[in-house]
Amino acid sequence: MASSIQVAIKTYQRSEVLRDKTLALLLRHGFAPSDITLFVASQSEQDAYAKVVGKSVGAIVVQKEPGIRGVVRTYRKHFQSGQWVLHCDDDLIDLMVAATPKQLVPIKHLHDYTNQMFALAVQSRVRLWSIYPAANAFFMQNAVVSGLRFCSGCFHGFISDAGSDEALLPTVNYKDDVESSIRYFLRDGAVLRDERVVPKTQYFKSGGGGTAGDGHDDRLALHVADAKAIAHAWPGLCKTVRKKSFGGLDVRMNSSIKPSIVCASPAVF
């Protein structure tokens, strides 16, 4: 078992958002600043973040490869093999639990919850886990499932291999979480997802969602291009679907590949 959970956060020109949202959430739930590492685009970004959040994180690392894909590849390679790594977006407000089919409530004991999800991953012999991607309590269920599931990049855990397996590293920029879900599924035979917990974030709202200085419209067009590329690469595992968000096109996993239930959600609320 890993001695502690390390937290990776990729972020671009949003030091105050990061400080007021994700870092405030993590510190409130008992994550140590020394266990939090930021991944930024440049030396100037590193300096700017240090002025705002320097005391709240353990390290600020400049990405080793360009683009969003590059920063993901950087943090995947950064941690030693076997390390439990939690990745969070920089605008994470809270995690919500489906208390009833009509009610979402804030999670309690987030650090303990994260440890339990990693323990379930080890028990299930998989290396990637995540939570439900959309805040709709009616469709959520009190279960951790194993199989082919989309693992949202907003909040997910992975067991590091220090980047040694190139087949697990992303090749696209804006659908890297979809790609990673498929790649880990192919390598491990499954990923885990907690169907009862969902992120609360300002993703795609004003001032949110970008990590490379791109504009909202450009970002949507690039989402569409990546969706098409992934569906073309793995036609048996996913397909493109029309959607109001993400520029009108998204990727959906093959629903005929049914997941199995591992256990009830360990989330406390």
TILOBA-234755 format. One record per residue (C-alpha): residue in three letters; x, y, z. Coordinates in steps of 0.5 Angstrom, whole numbers. Layout:
BEGIN
PT, code, east, north, up
PT, ALA, X, Y, Z $
...
# end
This chain:
BEGIN
PT, code, east, north, up
PT, MET, 0, 0, 0 $
PT, ALA, 2, 7, -2 $
PT, SER, 5, 11, 5 $
PT, SER, 0, 17, 3 $
PT, ILE, -4, 20, -3 $
PT, GLN, -1, 25, -7 $
PT, VAL, -5, 30, -11 $
PT, ALA, -4, 33, -18 $
PT, ILE, -7, 39, -21 $
PT, LYS, -6, 41, -28 $
PT, THR, -7, 49, -28 $
PT, TYR, -6, 55, -33 $
PT, GLN, -7, 62, -31 $
PT, ARG, -12, 61, -25 $
PT, SER, -8, 61, -19 $
PT, GLU, -14, 65, -15 $
PT, VAL, -19, 60, -17 $
PT, LEU, -15, 54, -15 $
PT, ARG, -13, 57, -8 $
PT, ASP, -21, 59, -7 $
PT, LYS, -24, 52, -10 $
PT, THR, -20, 46, -10 $
PT, LEU, -14, 48, -5 $
PT, ALA, -19, 50, 0 $
PT, LEU, -23, 44, -1 $
PT, LEU, -17, 39, 0 $
PT, LEU, -14, 43, 6 $
PT, ARG, -21, 43, 9 $
PT, HIS, -21, 35, 8 $
PT, GLY, -14, 34, 11 $
PT, PHE, -10, 33, 5 $
PT, ALA, -3, 36, 7 $
PT, PRO, 0, 42, 3 $
PT, SER, 6, 38, 2 $
PT, ASP, 3, 32, -2 $
PT, ILE, 0, 37, -7 $
PT, THR, 4, 38, -13 $
PT, LEU, 2, 43, -19 $
PT, PHE, 3, 42, -26 $
PT, VAL, 4, 49, -30 $
PT, ALA, 6, 51, -37 $
PT, SER, 12, 55, -36 $
PT, GLN, 17, 58, -31 $
PT, SER, 13, 65, -31 $
PT, GLU, 7, 61, -29 $
PT, GLN, 11, 57, -24 $
PT, ASP, 13, 64, -21 $
PT, ALA, 6, 67, -21 $
PT, TYR, 3, 61, -18 $
PT, ALA, 8, 61, -12 $
PT, LYS, 6, 68, -10 $
PT, VAL, -1, 66, -9 $
PT, VAL, -1, 59, -7 $
PT, GLY, 6, 57, -5 $
PT, LYS, 5, 56, 2 $
PT, SER, -1, 51, 0 $
PT, VAL, 2, 46, -4 $
PT, GLY, 9, 42, -4 $
PT, ALA, 11, 43, -11 $
PT, ILE, 10, 47, -17 $
PT, VAL, 13, 43, -23 $
PT, VAL, 13, 46, -30 $
PT, GLN, 11, 41, -36 $
PT, LYS, 16, 37, -40 $
PT, GLU, 12, 37, -46 $
PT, PRO, 7, 42, -50 $
PT, GLY, 0, 43, -50 $
PT, ILE, -6, 40, -45 $
PT, ARG, -3, 33, -47 $
PT, GLY, 4, 34, -45 $
PT, VAL, 2, 37, -38 $
PT, VAL, -2, 30, -37 $
PT, ARG, 4, 26, -39 $
PT, THR, 8, 30, -35 $
PT, TYR, 4, 29, -28 $
PT, ARG, 3, 21, -31 $
PT, LYS, 11, 21, -31 $
PT, HIS, 12, 25, -25 $
PT, PHE, 11, 20, -19 $
PT, GLN, 14, 14, -17 $
PT, SER, 12, 7, -19 $
PT, GLY, 6, 5, -14 $
PT, GLN, 4, 11, -12 $
PT, TRP, -3, 13, -11 $
PT, VAL, -4, 19, -14 $
PT, LEU, -11, 23, -14 $
PT, HIS, -12, 28, -20 $
PT, CYS, -17, 34, -19 $
PT, ASP, -18, 40, -24 $
PT, ASP, -17, 47, -21 $
PT, ASP, -24, 49, -20 $
PT, LEU, -27, 44, -16 $
PT, ILE, -32, 46, -11 $
PT, ASP, -34, 40, -8 $
PT, LEU, -36, 33, -9 $
PT, MET, -43, 31, -8 $
PT, VAL, -47, 25, -6 $
PT, ALA, -53, 22, -9 $
PT, ALA, -57, 22, -2 $
PT, THR, -64, 21, -6 $
PT, PRO, -66, 20, -13 $
PT, LYS, -67, 28, -12 $
PT, GLN, -62, 30, -7 $
PT, LEU, -55, 31, -8 $
PT, VAL, -51, 33, -1 $
PT, PRO, -43, 35, 0 $
PT, ILE, -39, 29, 2 $
PT, LYS, -36, 28, 9 $
PT, HIS, -29, 25, 10 $
PT, LEU, -26, 26, 3 $
PT, HIS, -19, 24, 5 $
PT, ASP, -22, 17, 8 $
PT, TYR, -26, 17, 2 $
PT, THR, -20, 17, -3 $
PT, ASN, -16, 12, 1 $
PT, GLN, -22, 7, 1 $
PT, MET, -23, 8, -7 $
PT, PHE, -15, 7, -8 $
PT, ALA, -16, 1, -3 $
PT, LEU, -22, -2, -8 $
PT, ALA, -18, -1, -14 $
PT, VAL, -12, -5, -11 $
PT, GLN, -17, -10, -9 $
PT, SER, -20, -11, -16 $
PT, ARG, -13, -10, -19 $
PT, VAL, -14, -4, -23 $
PT, ARG, -10, 2, -23 $
PT, LEU, -16, 8, -25 $
PT, TRP, -22, 10, -22 $
PT, SER, -27, 16, -22 $
PT, ILE, -33, 18, -20 $
PT, TYR, -40, 19, -24 $
PT, PRO, -39, 25, -29 $
PT, ALA, -46, 29, -29 $
PT, ALA, -50, 32, -23 $
PT, ASN, -56, 28, -24 $
PT, ALA, -58, 24, -18 $
PT, PHE, -64, 21, -21 $
PT, PHE, -59, 16, -25 $
PT, MET, -54, 15, -20 $
PT, GLN, -54, 9, -16 $
PT, ASN, -51, 7, -9 $
PT, ALA, -45, 3, -12 $
PT, VAL, -38, 2, -15 $
PT, VAL, -38, -1, -21 $
PT, SER, -32, -5, -25 $
PT, GLY, -32, -5, -33 $
PT, LEU, -32, 0, -39 $
PT, ARG, -33, 6, -36 $
PT, PHE, -32, 14, -37 $
PT, CYS, -27, 16, -32 $
PT, SER, -27, 24, -32 $
PT, GLY, -21, 28, -31 $
PT, CYS, -24, 33, -26 $
PT, PHE, -23, 28, -20 $
PT, HIS, -20, 21, -21 $
PT, GLY, -15, 17, -18 $
PT, PHE, -9, 13, -21 $
PT, ILE, -4, 8, -19 $
PT, SER, 3, 11, -22 $
PT, ASP, 7, 7, -26 $
PT, ALA, 12, 13, -27 $
PT, GLY, 10, 13, -34 $
PT, SER, 13, 7, -36 $
PT, ASP, 8, 4, -40 $
PT, GLU, 7, 9, -47 $
PT, ALA, 0, 5, -48 $
PT, LEU, -3, 9, -42 $
PT, LEU, -1, 16, -44 $
PT, PRO, -5, 20, -48 $
PT, THR, -5, 22, -55 $
PT, VAL, -10, 27, -55 $
PT, ASN, -11, 34, -52 $
PT, TYR, -18, 35, -50 $
PT, LYS, -21, 28, -49 $
PT, ASP, -15, 25, -45 $
PT, ASP, -20, 23, -40 $
PT, VAL, -24, 19, -45 $
PT, GLU, -18, 16, -48 $
PT, SER, -15, 14, -41 $
PT, SER, -21, 11, -39 $
PT, ILE, -20, 6, -45 $
PT, ARG, -13, 5, -45 $
PT, TYR, -13, 3, -38 $
PT, PHE, -19, -1, -39 $
PT, LEU, -15, -5, -45 $
PT, ARG, -9, -6, -40 $
PT, ASP, -13, -8, -34 $
PT, GLY, -19, -11, -36 $
PT, ALA, -23, -6, -32 $
PT, VAL, -23, 1, -29 $
PT, LEU, -27, 3, -23 $
PT, ARG, -33, 8, -22 $
PT, ASP, -37, 10, -16 $
PT, GLU, -44, 12, -19 $
PT, ARG, -46, 15, -13 $
PT, VAL, -41, 21, -12 $
PT, VAL, -40, 27, -17 $
PT, PRO, -36, 33, -18 $
PT, LYS, -39, 40, -17 $
PT, THR, -35, 45, -21 $
PT, GLN, -35, 51, -25 $
PT, TYR, -32, 47, -32 $
PT, PHE, -34, 51, -38 $
PT, LYS, -37, 57, -34 $
PT, SER, -34, 64, -35 $
PT, GLY, -26, 63, -33 $
PT, GLY, -27, 56, -32 $
PT, GLY, -25, 50, -36 $
PT, GLY, -18, 52, -40 $
PT, THR, -11, 50, -39 $
PT, ALA, -8, 52, -45 $
PT, GLY, -10, 59, -46 $
PT, ASP, -15, 57, -51 $
PT, GLY, -22, 61, -52 $
PT, HIS, -28, 58, -51 $
PT, ASP, -30, 57, -58 $
PT, ASP, -24, 54, -60 $
PT, ARG, -24, 49, -54 $
PT, LEU, -31, 46, -57 $
PT, ALA, -28, 45, -64 $
PT, LEU, -22, 41, -61 $
PT, HIS, -27, 37, -57 $
PT, VAL, -30, 35, -63 $
PT, ALA, -24, 33, -67 $
PT, ASP, -21, 29, -61 $
PT, ALA, -28, 26, -60 $
PT, LYS, -28, 24, -68 $
PT, ALA, -21, 21, -67 $
PT, ILE, -22, 17, -61 $
PT, ALA, -28, 14, -64 $
PT, HIS, -24, 12, -70 $
PT, ALA, -19, 9, -66 $
PT, TRP, -23, 4, -62 $
PT, PRO, -30, 3, -66 $
PT, GLY, -32, -3, -62 $
PT, LEU, -31, 1, -55 $
PT, CYS, -34, 7, -56 $
PT, LYS, -38, 12, -61 $
PT, THR, -39, 19, -62 $
PT, VAL, -46, 22, -60 $
PT, ARG, -49, 29, -61 $
PT, LYS, -49, 33, -55 $
PT, LYS, -51, 40, -53 $
PT, SER, -44, 41, -50 $
PT, PHE, -37, 40, -52 $
PT, GLY, -39, 43, -59 $
PT, GLY, -45, 39, -60 $
PT, LEU, -41, 32, -60 $
PT, ASP, -38, 27, -55 $
PT, VAL, -36, 20, -54 $
PT, ARG, -40, 15, -51 $
PT, MET, -38, 8, -48 $
PT, ASN, -41, 2, -51 $
PT, SER, -47, 0, -47 $
PT, SER, -47, -7, -49 $
PT, ILE, -41, -8, -45 $
PT, LYS, -44, -9, -38 $
PT, PRO, -40, -7, -32 $
PT, SER, -41, -11, -25 $
PT, ILE, -42, -8, -18 $
PT, VAL, -36, -9, -14 $
PT, CYS, -39, -6, -7 $
PT, ALA, -44, 0, -5 $
PT, SER, -40, 7, -5 $
PT, PRO, -36, 8, 1 $
PT, ALA, -38, 16, 1 $
PT, VAL, -40, 19, 7 $
PT, PHE, -45, 25, 7 $
# end
